[in-house]
């Protein structure tokens, strides 16, 4: 193989990642880093890529050009083809996950270029990005369900993550709650079938004359025996599978899923200290996905009518509980909530367009506020807008106005029924004021930037965090570039935003007590959103606008600002950690309310926190003062 790295090859990898799953949804900076990590191999037709049982796999292989054939060689030397991997395909993920050797052969079916991504880079991508993890875990589940050995797709769990965490957080023993049903090996097939029916189980463990575990008979084995006309009076041992594969009860369910996939079985005996304690099936494991993001994604994608979507958003709390219980970070959780909500939005839009017909011009649905920042939690109303291409023809302009009014009103209505309340301030695409052409939106932002007053600051906190979600997102990206350029060039506007960041002081008394409401329904509580999270969001926004940072999430903005040298590394670290902690407190508070049947809010009672959480909360609020001092110095706000 010829191995190389050039700018051209790096660009080739970058373009592939941009356009193929699971990479295409990642941020541009992440994609660029992944592409830089890769070396390019040229593999001539007929040359071996890897051999079954050969050297341990150290890199993930991405097919850039050409095709690679994967196959198994049977005992008689014949080839049992698994599949052919073309451009965008992936090789070696399962072996990387298992830190093992290839389980099939792979040969270049034609001249091929392969990008070689280091294993540690791949593992980090799976750990840090929920969409990537979901893709590989979905491949695992499908492989297990299909009883198919796969060497090209898989997932590696380094830390508790945001996809199918029940598979990592629950043990095999948790699922095997019923003891095994056993039979003697000489029992007739007919009698084995009767026992299986009576006990309502899908398998029977077979013991020999000495009581040792000898094999397993499944319902599939019985169906096969009947189909082949076997004598039902024959002993069960004649149709059993042997030996029985087992797994210790303390192992995570994900390891059981992997073992089933690797060995092509659907049943595993669960081993305890004193012998077999039960049987676990592929169905048992896949049923765990009822509380997983992956399962929810699939249900949303499978909907055919908008009304089918309405109840699905209520599933999110169960998913979030599973994530939090297994230690997923707040940033990952809110991003995953956003992914789910984005998918719901896109499905609704697709259904509405199917109902009213195709749009007359290019358009884009934009999410703003917490939706735009990918920081949604439970108490989220709608903040959205619509942008469409400029229309020179008057008839097209009128048609666009009528069409997008119908689209927006229907979509907003469906979202409301799906659990996303209408914005009380009417900042939604159904409002004609927030449904405009590209040039009109540019003029609107120009006006806000040119004349910064209280209303414009309010708009900045909501509209300046927009991102395209559906339609031609290039329209939103063009608007984002325009806004970034104009804002960075207007020092008066930026100084006005920075001064507004100083209005909300840290909610701490002189003696480090918490500033809480003194009376009313909110007595002894503080608004964690207004007094805690908003100062961090405002800080990140004004600096992002000052330095032309296009990222909209608070943590993403801070990371970019630190990387580019605009924020000291230590301050950036403190800001990120404090913001994530506040987000964690908010998520835990709102999740507890939802689980109790209460409407979620942002008002926490500090007295109910643990001593450790109180101490951490004080430190987090203290960072607000450091941010305000930084802005005061940067914009010279102490000079009046």
C-alpha positions, 0 to 999 in steps of 0.5 A, spaced: 500 500 500 502 507 498 501 511 504 501 519 504 498 525 506 497 531 502 493 537 502 489 534 496 488 528 500 486 532 506 481 535 502 478 529 499 477 526 506 474 532 509 469 532 503 467 525 504 466 527 512 461 533 510 457 528 506 456 522 509 453 519 515 455 519 521 460 525 520 456 530 516 452 533 522 459 535 525 461 542 526 466 544 521 472 544 526 471 537 528 471 535 521 477 538 519 481 535 525 478 528 523 481 529 516 487 532 518 488 525 522 488 521 516 493 518 512 491 515 505 492 508 503 492 506 495 490 499 495 491 496 488 485 491 485 486 484 488 490 486 494 489 484 501 486 490 506 486 485 512 485 478 513 481 474 518 485 473 525 491 477 522 494 483 525 490 487 530 486 493 527 489 500 530 485 504 525 478 506 522 478 505 514 474 510 510 473 508 503 474 514 499 474 511 492 473 504 489 470 498 493 472 493 498 469 486 498 469 483 505 468 475 506 469 469 510 472 463 507 469 456 509 472 450 511 471 447 503 475 453 501 469 457 498 468 464 499 462 466 503 461 474 501 458 478 507 458 485 503 462 490 498 464 497 501 463 503 497 465 510 497 463 513 504 463 506 507 467 504 514 471 498 515 474 495 522 470 499 527 468 492 531 475 490 531 477 497 534 471 496 539 474 489 541 481 491 541 482 485 537 483 482 530 479 482 524 473 477 523 473 477 516 477 477 510 477 484 506 480 485 499 480 491 494 475 489 489 478 495 484 483 500 485 481 503 492 483 509 496 482 508 503 483 514 509 486 511 515 483 514 521 487 513 528 483 508 533 484 513 538 481 519 534 475 514 532 474 513 539 474 520 541 469 522 536 464 516 538 465 518 545 464 526 544 459 526 539 452 523 540 450 522 532 456 518 531 455 514 537 448 513 535 450 511 528 455 505 530 451 503 536 445 502 531 449 498 527 451 493 532 443 492 534 442 491 527 447 486 526 445 482 533 438 482 530 440 479 524 444 474 526 450 477 522 457 477 523 459 484 522 467 487 522 465 494 519 460 497 524 460 498 531 461 503 537 466 503 543 464 506 550 469 509 553 465 513 558 457 513 559 455 516 553 448 519 550 446 513 546 443 507 548 446 508 555 441 502 558 446 497 554 452 500 558 448 502 565 445 495 566 447 488 567 445 482 564 443 479 571 438 485 571 435 482 565 435 475 567 430 476 573 427 469 571 431 462 573 432 458 567 427 452 565 431 446 564 430 439 561 434 432 560 437 431 554 433 424 553 426 428 553 422 427 547 422 433 542 414 433 543 415 434 550 420 439 550 415 443 546 409 442 551 414 445 556 416 451 552 409 453 551 407 451 558 412 456 561 411 461 556 419 461 554 423 461 548 428 456 550 430 450 554 437 449 557 439 441 556 442 437 561 446 431 561 445 425 565 450 428 570 446 434 571 451 438 567 449 444 562 449 440 555 446 445 550 440 449 549 433 448 545 430 454 542 423 455 539 427 456 532 430 449 533 423 446 534 420 450 528 426 447 524 425 440 527 417 440 524 419 443 518 424 438 516 419 432 518 423 430 524 420 425 529 417 429 535 419 423 539 426 423 538 430 426 544 431 433 545 439 433 544 438 431 537 436 438 535 439 442 541 445 447 540 451 445 543 455 448 547 451 453 550 455 460 550 454 464 557 456 470 560 457 473 567 451 476 570 455 482 572 457 484 565 453 490 562 448 488 557 452 491 551 457 486 552 452 481 551 449 484 545 456 484 542 457 477 544 451 475 540 453 479 534 460 476 534 458 469 535 451 469 531 447 467 537 440 470 540 441 466 547 446 467 552 446 463 559 447 468 565 452 465 569 452 466 577 457 464 583 453 458 583 451 456 576 446 458 571 441 463 573 437 465 567 437 466 560 438 472 556 436 474 549 437 479 543 430 481 544 431 482 551 437 487 550 434 490 544 427 492 548 432 496 553 432 501 547 425 503 549 428 508 554 434 510 549 435 516 544 436 511 538 429 508 539 426 515 540 429 517 533 427 511 530 420 512 532 420 519 530 422 517 523 417 512 522 411 517 523 407 518 518 402 523 520 403 529 525 398 526 530 403 520 531 408 525 533 404 529 538 406 524 544 413 522 542 416 528 545 413 526 552 418 520 552 424 525 552 424 525 560 425 517 560 431 518 556 434 524 559 433 520 566 437 514 563 442 519 561 443 522 567 443 516 571 449 514 567 453 520 568 452 523 561 455 531 561 449 536 561 452 539 554 451 532 551 444 531 554 442 538 552 445 537 545 441 530 544 435 534 546 436 538 541 437 533 536 430 530 538 427 536 537 430 538 531 428 531 528 421 532 530 421 539 527 423 536 520 418 531 520 412 536 521 415 540 516 416 534 511 408 532 513 406 539 512 409 540 505 406 534 503 400 536 505 400 543 501 405 542 496 412 544 494 415 551 496 415 556 490 422 559 492 428 556 496 427 557 504 430 555 511 426 554 518 431 558 523 431 556 530 433 561 535 434 562 543 436 556 547 434 552 540 439 556 536 444 555 542 442 547 542 441 548 550 434 546 550 431 543 557 424 541 558 421 548 559 422 550 552 417 554 548 418 556 541 423 561 538 423 560 530 423 564 524 423 563 517 427 566 511 426 565 504 430 567 497 429 574 494 423 574 489 424 579 483 418 577 480 412 580 484 407 574 482 412 569 485 413 574 491 405 574 493 405 566 492 411 566 497 408 570 502 401 566 501 405 559 501 410 561 507 404 563 511 400 557 511 407 553 512 409 557 518 402 557 521 401 549 520 408 548 523 407 552 529 400 549 530 403 542 530 409 544 534 404 546 540 400 540 540 407 536 540 409 539 547 412 546 544 408 551 547 407 558 543 412 563 544 408 568 549 412 574 545 410 571 538 417 570 536 415 565 531 415 564 524 407 564 524 408 572 525 409 575 519 415 580 522 419 574 523 418 571 516 422 575 511 426 574 505 434 574 505 435 581 503 429 583 508 433 579 514 439 582 512 436 589 513 433 588 519 439 585 523 443 591 520 438 596 523 438 592 530 446 593 530 446 600 527 441 603 533 442 599 539 437 600 544 433 596 549 429 593 544 435 591 540 439 588 546 432 583 547 432 581 540 440 580 540 439 575 546 434 571 542 435 572 534 443 573 534 443 565 536 439 563 530 441 557 526 438 553 520 434 547 522 430 545 515 430 547 508 436 550 505 440 552 511 445 555 506 440 561 507 441 561 514 449 561 513 449 566 509 445 571 513 450 568 519 456 571 515 453 577 514 451 578 521 458 576 524 461 581 519 457 587 521 457 586 528 464 585 529 465 592 525 460 596 530 464 597 536 458 602 539 453 596 538 458 591 541 459 596 547 452 596 548 451 589 549 457 588 553 454 594 558 448 590 558 452 584 561 454 588 567 446 589 569 445 582 572 450 581 578 452 575 581 446 572 586 451 572 592 451 576 598 457 579 602 457 573 606 457 568 600 449 567 601 444 566 596 440 572 593 433 569 593 426 571 593 423 574 599 416 573 598 410 571 593 410 564 590 417 564 589 419 565 596 426 563 598 428 561 591 432 564 585 431 564 578 437 559 575 436 561 568 436 569 569 441 570 575 445 564 573 445 561 566 444 568 562 450 571 564 454 566 561 450 566 555 451 573 554 458 573 555 459 568 550 455 571 545 458 578 545 465 576 545 463 571 539 460 577 535 466 581 537 471 576 534 466 573 528 465 566 531 460 563 527 458 558 533 452 559 536 452 554 543 455 557 549 460 552 550 462 552 543 463 559 543 467 559 549 472 553 546 473 557 539 474 564 543 479 560 547 482 556 542 483 563 538 486 566 543 481 571 545 479 569 552 485 566 557 485 559 557 484 559 565 478 563 564 475 559 559 476 553 563 472 556 569 467 559 565 465 552 561 465 548 568 461 553 571 456 553 565 456 546 565 454 545 573 449 550 572 446 547 566 446 540 570 442 543 576 437 546 572 436 539 568 436 535 575 431 540 577 426 540 571 427 533 570 424 532 578 419 536 576 416 533 570 417 526 574 412 529 579 407 531 574 409 538 575 410 544 570 418 545 569 421 552 571 427 555 573 426 557 580 431 552 585 431 552 592 438 553 594 436 550 601 435 543 598 441 542 595 447 538 598 453 542 601 457 540 596 452 543 591 451 549 594 459 550 595 460 549 587 454 553 586 457 559 589 463 558 585 459 558 579 456 564 581 463 567 582 465 566 575 460 571 573 464 576 577 470 574 573 466 575 566 464 582 568 471 584 570 473 581 563 468 585 559 469 591 563 476 591 561 476 589 554 470 594 552 473 600 557 466 600 561 469 603 567 470 609 563 463 611 562 
